[in-house]
Amino acid sequence: MADSDPASDALLGVVYGLAVVGSVSAEGEPNGMTANWMTQVSFDPRVFAVAVQDTAHTRQNIDATGVFSISVLPEGSKELSLKFTAKSTSGEGRLEGEPVSTYETGAPVLDAATAWFECRVVGQSQPGDHVVYFGQVIGGGAGSGTSTTLRDTGMSYAG
């Protein structure tokens, strides 16, 4: 993250949602990673974009399988989001003790999610230190409760 400057301060003013990106390795090992740089980018077809750090385990999984899921985190889930950060362990250990479900893609979805969907990668770009994946939404569902934002947790990942 860059040092504070007016542009960095402005980027910190953006409201970012908080979610866990689910992925699965070519060998079938599930993984989850906290993300906040993401947005829908098309209605027809429905396409969702998510940025994944280029050195992340999740990147290897998405490159290998071409699929990912998004589990939108509920309000009050700071501890859950920290469990899935890059500084945590990778692989199945991150999901240990967390109820998950799988659907068409096999990418894990957190049962605690306020909303979830799964995607098949239809494109990607690497404009900097993150890879932006564009995934066509192929399924999903909405739970109950209020979704959290990065700001709600007191954490920062922008600037």
C-alpha positions in Angstrom: 0.0 0.0 0.0 1.3 3.5 -0.9 2.2 6.1 1.6 -0.5 8.7 2.4 -1.1 11.3 -0.2 -4.2 13.1 -1.5 -5.0 10.4 -4.1 -4.4 7.6 -1.5 -6.7 9.4 0.9 -9.4 9.7 -1.8 -9.1 5.9 -2.5 -9.6 5.2 1.2 -12.9 7.1 0.9 -14.4 4.5 -1.3 -16.8 2.1 0.4 -15.7 -1.5 -0.2 -17.7 -4.6 0.4 -16.0 -7.6 2.2 -16.2 -11.1 1.0 -14.4 -14.4 0.9 -13.3 -15.6 -2.6 -13.7 -19.4 -2.6 -11.5 -21.5 -4.9 -10.4 -25.0 -5.4 -7.1 -26.4 -6.6 -6.8 -28.8 -9.6 -6.5 -31.6 -7.0 -9.8 -30.6 -5.4 -8.4 -28.8 -2.3 -10.7 -25.9 -1.2 -9.5 -22.5 -0.2 -10.9 -19.1 0.9 -9.4 -15.6 0.7 -10.7 -12.3 2.0 -11.2 -9.7 -0.7 -12.7 -6.3 -1.0 -11.7 -5.1 -4.5 -14.6 -6.4 -6.5 -17.7 -5.3 -8.4 -20.3 -6.4 -11.0 -19.2 -5.2 -14.4 -21.9 -6.4 -16.8 -25.7 -7.2 -16.8 -25.8 -9.3 -19.9 -24.1 -11.6 -19.4 -23.8 -11.1 -15.6 -20.1 -10.7 -15.0 -18.3 -10.0 -11.7 -14.8 -8.8 -11.3 -12.5 -9.5 -8.4 -8.9 -8.5 -7.8 -6.5 -11.2 -6.4 -2.9 -10.5 -5.3 -0.6 -12.0 -8.0 1.3 -14.1 -5.4 -1.8 -15.5 -3.7 -2.6 -19.2 -3.4 -6.1 -18.3 -4.7 -4.6 -17.0 -7.9 -3.0 -20.4 -8.5 -6.3 -22.1 -7.9 -8.3 -19.9 -10.2 -5.7 -20.2 -12.9 -5.8 -24.0 -12.6 -9.6 -24.4 -12.5 -11.1 -21.3 -14.1 -13.8 -20.9 -11.3 -14.3 -19.0 -8.1 -17.1 -18.2 -5.6 -18.0 -15.1 -3.7 -19.4 -15.3 -0.1 -20.5 -11.9 1.0 -19.7 -11.5 4.7 -22.3 -10.6 7.3 -22.1 -7.6 9.7 -19.8 -8.3 12.7 -17.6 -10.7 10.9 -14.2 -9.1 11.4 -12.7 -12.2 13.0 -14.0 -14.4 10.2 -12.5 -12.1 7.5 -9.2 -12.1 9.3 -9.1 -15.9 9.1 -9.0 -15.7 5.3 -6.4 -12.9 4.9 -3.2 -13.5 3.0 -1.3 -13.5 6.3 -3.2 -16.6 7.4 -2.6 -20.1 6.3 -3.5 -21.2 2.8 -5.4 -24.2 1.7 -8.0 -26.3 3.5 -6.8 -25.1 7.0 -8.5 -21.8 6.4 -11.9 -23.5 6.0 -11.4 -25.7 9.1 -14.4 -25.3 11.4 -16.3 -23.2 8.9 -19.6 -24.6 7.5 -19.4 -24.5 3.7 -21.3 -25.8 0.8 -20.3 -26.5 -2.8 -22.4 -26.2 -5.9 -21.7 -26.5 -9.7 -18.1 -25.2 -9.7 -16.9 -27.0 -6.5 -15.6 -23.7 -5.1 -16.5 -23.4 -1.4 -19.3 -21.1 -0.3 -19.5 -20.0 3.4 -22.8 -21.0 4.9 -22.7 -17.7 7.0 -22.7 -15.6 3.8 -25.5 -13.0 3.4 -25.2 -13.6 -0.3 -23.2 -15.9 -2.5 -22.5 -16.7 -6.2 -20.2 -18.7 -8.2 -18.4 -17.8 -11.5 -16.6 -19.2 -14.4 -13.7 -17.1 -15.6 -14.3 -15.4 -18.9 -11.3 -13.1 -18.9 -8.5 -11.6 -16.8 -6.1 -8.7 -16.7 -3.0 -7.9 -14.7 -2.7 -4.1 -14.6 -0.4 -4.1 -11.5 0.3 -6.3 -8.5 -3.2 -7.9 -8.6 -4.9 -10.0 -11.2 -8.4 -9.0 -12.1 -10.6 -12.0 -12.9 -13.8 -11.5 -14.8 -16.3 -14.3 -14.0 -19.6 -15.0 -15.5 -22.1 -15.6 -12.7 -23.6 -19.1 -13.1 -25.5 -19.4 -9.8 -26.0 -17.9 -6.5 -28.4 -17.2 -3.6 -29.2 -14.7 -0.9 -29.3 -15.4 2.8 -30.4 -13.0 5.5 -28.8 -10.2 7.4 -26.8 -7.2 6.6 -23.6 -7.4 4.6 -20.4 -5.8 6.1 -18.0 -3.4 4.6 -14.3 -3.1 5.0 -14.9 0.2 6.9 -17.1 -1.6 9.4 -14.2 -3.8 10.4 -11.8 -0.9 11.0 -9.4 -2.5 8.5 -7.9 -0.8 5.5 -6.9 -2.2 2.1 -6.8 0.7 -0.4 -4.8 3.8 -1.1 
